Amino acid sequence: MSWFDAIILAIVQGLTEFLPISSSAHIRVVGEWLQIGDPGATFTAIIQIGTELAVVVFFWKDIVRIIQRWAGSLRGKVEKNDPDARMGWWIIIGSVPIVVLGFIFQDLIRTQLRSLWLVATMLIVFGVILGLADVLGRRQKDLTKLDAKDGLIYGFAQALALIPGVSRSGGTITAGRMMGYDRPSAARYAFLLAIPAVFGSGLYELYSAIKEPSGVTAIEFGPTLLATVIAFVVGWIVIKFLMKWVETRSFMPFVIYRIALGTLLMMLLALGVMDPLAGSA
């Protein structure tokens, strides 16, 4: 991977991580268009640390408050039913599915699940599901109504993003809309819930790349570090854009984009223009 390739992939990562259009799918497809093959799950997970740092910066006050109130509830200094203390627990509960499933299926995630046929299918299928959820969602809940059951459902929806093409934010936002949460609340919780999962995955992949720098975990550290920094900057800009967007507008443009991209990708695969497994381990 060249420095130019890393810059392009970083911009793509930053632009697509928080929009419900699947950053992993775009990284996979753009890697093919750059003729470098599949950048790999390891590279993708590491540069996602950059975009997740953007979440930490953007929601810094909320995150600090949630951690302080949650820790205070453990020491008996804050009531257990305090909204921020409860949010801390719901983020922990919601993070369990992706941690468990990611560990169990890590080899599958790095190989077979990166087929472009699967990516194209997931783009279309979950685009349709997001559209239906957004139109039919009751829009009557905010995050004060979140409980353990909803947090776990959110968590399993986030775990679907282990499959490229689903979208981490898209999966959790779709689940939130289906459960009746309004758009800003669904988006906000999707961002907060992603923090433990993305940092955990990225740091684990970075550790694997350092400990065993071969095969599917091999990366080029210079370009990867640059890509992570660029992804942070672009990601922060996109978060600001999306949080304003969801206050007044629907997710339908993203639904249309997902279906169009998935359809185009299937056409290119069917015509033999693209190899569904080129560059994959």
Residue pairs with C-beta under 8 A, 6 or more apart in sequence:
1 9
1 36
1 39
1 43
1 220
1 223
2 36
2 223
3 222
3 223
3 226
5 34
5 36
5 223
6 220
6 223
6 224
6 226
6 227
7 226
7 227
7 230
8 30
8 34
9 27
9 30
9 31
9 34
9 39
9 43
9 47
9 227
10 47
10 50
10 226
10 227
10 228
10 229
10 230
10 231
10 234
11 230
11 231
11 234
12 23
12 26
12 27
12 30
13 23
13 26
13 27
13 44
13 47
13 48
13 50
13 51
13 227
13 231
13 234
13 235
14 50
14 51
14 54
14 230
14 231
14 232
14 233
14 234
14 235
14 237
14 238
15 26
15 234
15 238
16 22
16 23
16 26
16 27
17 23
17 48
17 51
17 168
17 169
17 231
17 235
17 238
18 51
18 55
18 169
18 191
18 235
18 238
18 239
18 242
19 167
19 169
19 238
19 242
19 254
20 130
20 167
20 169
20 170
20 173
20 174
20 251
20 254
20 258
21 123
21 167
21 170
21 254
21 257
21 258
21 261
22 119
22 122
22 123
22 161
22 164
22 165
22 166
22 167
22 170
22 258
23 44
23 48
23 51
23 167
23 168
24 44
24 161
24 164
24 165
25 119
25 122
25 123
25 164
25 165
25 167
25 261
27 39
27 43
27 44
28 38
28 39
28 114
28 116
28 119
28 164
29 116
29 119
29 261
29 265
31 37
31 38
31 39
31 279
32 38
32 116
32 274
32 275
32 278
32 279
36 279
37 278
37 279
37 280
38 114
38 278
38 279
38 280
38 281
40 110
40 216
40 218
40 219
40 281
41 109
41 110
41 114
41 205
41 216
42 110
42 205
42 208
42 209
42 216
42 217
42 218
42 219
43 219
43 224
43 227
45 198
45 201
45 202
45 204
45 205
46 202
46 205
46 206
46 209
46 219
46 224
46 228
47 202
47 224
47 227
47 228
47 231
48 198
48 201
48 202
48 231
49 198
49 199
49 202
49 203
49 206
49 228
50 227
50 228
50 229
50 230
50 231
50 232
50 235
51 198
51 231
51 232
51 234
51 235
52 194
52 195
52 198
52 199
52 202
52 235
53 232
53 235
54 231
54 232
54 233
54 235
54 236
54 239
55 191
55 192
55 194
55 195
55 235
55 239
56 63
56 195
57 236
58 191
58 236
58 239
58 240
59 188
59 191
59 192
62 192
63 192
63 195
65 84
66 84
66 85
66 87
66 88
66 91
66 192
67 88
68 84
69 78
69 82
69 84
69 85
69 88
70 78
70 84
70 85
70 87
70 88
70 89
71 88
72 78
72 82
72 85
73 79
73 80
73 82
73 85
73 88
78 85
79 85
80 86
83 143
83 144
86 146
87 143
87 146
87 192
89 148
89 151
90 146
90 147
90 148
90 150
90 151
91 151
91 192
91 193
91 195
91 196
92 196
93 148
93 151
93 152
93 155
94 151
94 152
94 154
94 155
94 158
94 193
95 155
95 193
95 196
95 197
95 200
96 152
96 155
97 152
97 155
97 156
97 158
97 159
98 155
98 158
98 159
98 161
98 162
98 197
99 196
99 197
99 200
101 159
101 162
102 109
102 159
102 162
102 197
102 201
105 113
105 162
109 162
109 163
110 216
110 281
111 216
111 280
111 281
113 162
113 163
113 164
114 164
114 277
114 280
115 276
115 277
115 280
116 265
116 269
116 274
116 275
116 276
116 277
117 266
117 269
117 276
118 163
118 164
118 165
119 164
119 165
119 262
119 265
120 165
120 262
120 263
120 265
120 266
120 269
121 165
121 262
121 266
122 163
122 164
122 165
122 166
122 262
123 165
123 258
123 259
123 261
123 262
123 265
124 258
124 259
124 262
124 263
124 266
126 160
126 165
126 166
126 167
126 170
126 171
126 174
126 258
127 254
127 255
127 256
127 257
127 258
127 259
127 262
128 255
128 259
129 174
130 170
130 173
130 174
130 177
130 251
130 254
130 255
130 258
131 251
131 252
131 255
133 174
133 175
133 177
133 178
134 174
134 177
134 183
134 250
134 251
134 252
134 255
135 250
135 252
136 178
137 176
137 177
137 178
137 180
137 181
138 180
139 177
139 180
139 181
139 182
139 183
140 180
140 182
141 179
141 180
141 181
141 182
141 185
142 181
142 182
142 184
142 185
143 181
143 185
143 188
143 189
145 181
146 181
146 189
150 179
153 175
153 179
154 172
154 175
154 176
154 189
154 190
154 193
155 193
156 175
157 171
157 172
157 174
157 175
158 168
158 171
158 172
158 190
158 193
158 194
158 197
159 171
160 166
160 171
161 167
161 168
161 170
161 171
165 262
168 190
168 194
168 197
168 198
169 187
169 190
169 191
169 194
170 254
170 258
172 186
172 189
172 190
172 193
172 194
173 183
173 186
173 187
173 190
173 251
175 186
176 185
176 186
176 189
176 190
177 183
177 186
177 251
181 189
183 246
183 247
183 250
183 251
184 243
184 246
184 247
186 246
187 242
187 243
187 246
188 243
191 239
205 217
208 217
209 217
209 218
209 219
209 221
213 219
215 281
216 281
265 274
268 274
269 276
